[in-house]
Amino acid sequence: MSKILGLAVSATLLAASPALAITNLVSNGSFENGLANWTIGGSDGQNFPPVAIFYNSASAYPIGAFGESVPPDNSASNSPDAVGQRAAYFVTDLARAQSLSQTIFLTPGRYEFGFSAFAPQNGYNNAGDARFQATILGTTVANYLVSTGPVRTWQAFTGQTTIQTAGLYTVNFQFDTNLNPSKDIVIDRVYVGSVPEPESWAMLLAGFGLIGLMRRRSNSATVVSA
C-alpha cells in the first residue's frame, strides 16, 4: 500500500468513526419536541407566535403553514440531526424583533454551527416583506429580506468560530415584519458542535497510520511452514 493510499484509507476511517462525529449541543435543535428548550422573545401585534409545524401537512396554523405543505429539509446541511417530522415557523405579520433563542454552555475550542431555512409560497406571495436574522455564538450567519431569497427551496447556512473563554453563548433567530400580510420563514436542524483543531486531526490520522503499519509488520512476520 502506498503512503498516499494509506492516508486516504486513514481519512476514510476517521470520517466513519462515530466517536468523531459532531454532537449537537443545541437542545431540540430540530424542533421534534415543539419549541421545548427555546425562548420566544420580542413583540407580536397579531398573536401569531412562532410554532413547530409538521412537514407535509396541509393543516392550518399552528399545525401547518396556513394550508401549504412544507417539504422536509433537503438542504446540504452539516447538521448531525436527522430530518425529522417538524420545523419552526415564523409567521406573524406585525413582529417587532420576534425571536427564538437558546443559551448553551461552551468550553474553549473550535465550533461549527448552522441551520436550514425555507420560505413558503403562500407567505412569499404577500405584499409585505420580512427581515430574518440568525446570530449564533456572536456570529451573524444570516441577515436578509425574505423577498431576496429563494422560495420553496431549503437552503443551508453554516459557519465556524473559536471560543476563547468558557461560558454561556446564545443561538438567536430574529424575525421582523411591518405590514399585514407579510412573508414568513421556516427553520430547522439548528446545531452547534465542537470540531477538532487541525493538530488533533493530524494526531488522529498519524494514529491510524501507525496502526496500519503495525498490522503490515505483523502480517509480514508470519512464517508458514511447509
C-alpha positions, 0 to 999 in steps of 0.5 A, a space after each residue: 500500500 502506498 503512503 498516499 493510499 494509506 492516508 486516504 484509507 486513514 481519512 476514510 476511517 476517521 470520517 466513519 468513526 462515530 466517536 468523531 462525529 459532531 454532537 449537537 449541543 443545541 437542545 431540540 435543535 430540530 424542533 421534534 419536541 415543539 419549541 421545548 428548550 427555546 425562548 420566544 422573545 420580542 413583540 407580536 401585534 397579531 398573536 401569531 407566535 412562532 410554532 413547530 409545524 409538521 412537514 407535509 401537512 396541509 393543516 392550518 396554523 399552528 399545525 401547518 403553514 396556513 394550508 401549504 405543505 412544507 417539504 422536509 429539509 433537503 438542504 446540504 446541511 452539516 447538521 448531525 440531526 436527522 430530518 425529522 417530522 417538524 420545523 419552526 415557523 415564523 409567521 406573524 405579520 406585525 413582529 417587532 424583533 420576534 425571536 427564538 433563542 437558546 443559551 448553551 454552555 461552551 468550553 474553549 475550542 473550535 465550533 461549527 454551527 448552522 441551520 436550514 431555512 425555507 420560505 413558503 409560497 403562500 407567505 412569499 406571495 404577500 405584499 409585505 416583506 420580512 427581515 430574518 436574522 440568525 446570530 449564533 455564538 456572536 456570529 451573524 450567519 444570516 441577515 436578509 429580506 425574505 423577498 431576496 431569497 429563494 422560495 420553496 427551496 431549503 437552503 443551508 447556512 453554516 459557519 465556524 468560530 473559536 471560543 476563547 473563554 468558557 461560558 454561556 453563548 446564545 443561538 438567536 433567530 430574529 424575525 421582523 415584519 411591518 405590514 399585514 400580510 407579510 412573508 414568513 420563514 421556516 427553520 430547522 436542524 439548528 446545531 452547534 458542535 465542537 470540531 477538532 483543531 487541525 493538530 488533533 486531526 493530524 494526531 488522529 490520522 498519524 494514529 491510524 497510520 501507525 496502526 496500519 503499519 503495525 498490522 503490515 509488520 505483523 502480517 509480514 512476520 508470519 512464517 508458514 511452514 511447509 
